[in-house]
Amino acid sequence: MTRPTTAERRKRARLRLPQVVRVRPSDAHGLNFDEILPTLNTTRDSVYFASKNSSYVKDMRVFITFPYSDSPGSLNRESLGKVVRIDDLGQGRRGIAIEILMPLYVGGKETVR
């Protein structure tokens, strides 16, 4: 039995190599959490990970650091992201898809080459 062919909607291919991501809400007056999790799959402009945190809602804005490392001297670049999909993965886990909207630059100008 073959699967029906459908048009691929993704703009970029998914990388299924787990990488670490840090996610926290961008609203200072709302929820307060800070998660560091491995991804299930990624592209250059989106990440998908599993979380037991029930605070995520569709269209929620978050600060996302991808890839994230806590090693001394790491250059972690934070970006603004938006939750675009939430899947029920069972056993209290939810699949969270975040679109990376734009990088955040704090404290100076970025050099343009």
N, C-alpha and C positions, 0 to 999 in steps of 0.2 A: 504494500500500500504506500503510495507516495503522498507527500504533503502538497497542498495547493500552493502554487507560487504566488507570492505577493510582492509588491514593490517595497524595497527597503526604504524606510523613512529616515533612518539615521544619516547624518551628514558625514560622520567619521566612524571608522571601525573601532570596536571596543577592545581594550586591552584587559585581559582577565588576570593579570599579575597583581597580587595584593600589594597595595602601597598604603602608607599611613596618612590619614587625613585628620585635621583638627577642625571642629565645627562649634560655633557658638552663636547665639542670636544677636542680631544687630540692634534690636530695640532695647535700649538701656532701662526702660521703665516696665518692661514685660517680664518674660521668663528669664531665669538665670541658670544656664547650664554651660558646661564646657566639656565636650567629648573628644576623645582621641581614639580613633577606630581604624581597622584595616578596611580597605575598599574591596568590593566584590568585582567591580569592573570600572574602567575609566576611559575617558577620551580627553583630548586637550581642553575641551570646554565643558565637561560634566563629570560627575562622580556618582557612584551608586554604592551604598553601604548598608549594612544591617545594624539596627539599633533597637534596644528595648525601651528607649525614651519615648514616652507618649506625647511629648510636647510639640513635636513637629506637626505642622498643618500645611496644606497646599498653599502656595504663593507666599509663604513665610520667607522673609529676608534673613540671611545669615552671613556671618563672616566665616570664610573657609580658608584654611591654610593647606595647600596641596602642592607637592608632597610636603609632609611635616616631619621634622626630626628634632629631637631634644638634645642632640649632641652639641657640645661646646663649639661655638663658631659657626653653627648652621645658619644658612641664609634662608629663612622661612619667609615667603611672600604671601601676604594675606590678600584675599579678594572678596568682593561682594558676590553673593550667590542667592539663588531663589529655589525653594523646594518646588519641583514641578510634578512629582509623582510620589505616592506612598502606597506600597504593596504590603499585604498581610502575608508574612512568611511562616506563620504558625508559631506556637510555643512562646507567645508574647513578643516575638521579633517582628520588626517592620522593615521593609526595604525602602530606603530613602534615596530618591534621585534628585540631585541638585545641579542646576545649570549655573555655571560660573559666568557672571555677567561682566565684571570688570575688575582689574587689579586696583588695589588701594596703595597710594603713595603717601607716606607720612613724613613730614619734616624736611622736604627739599624737592628739588626738581629732578626728574629723570633725565638722563642724558640721551639725546636723540642722535642717532648716527645715520 
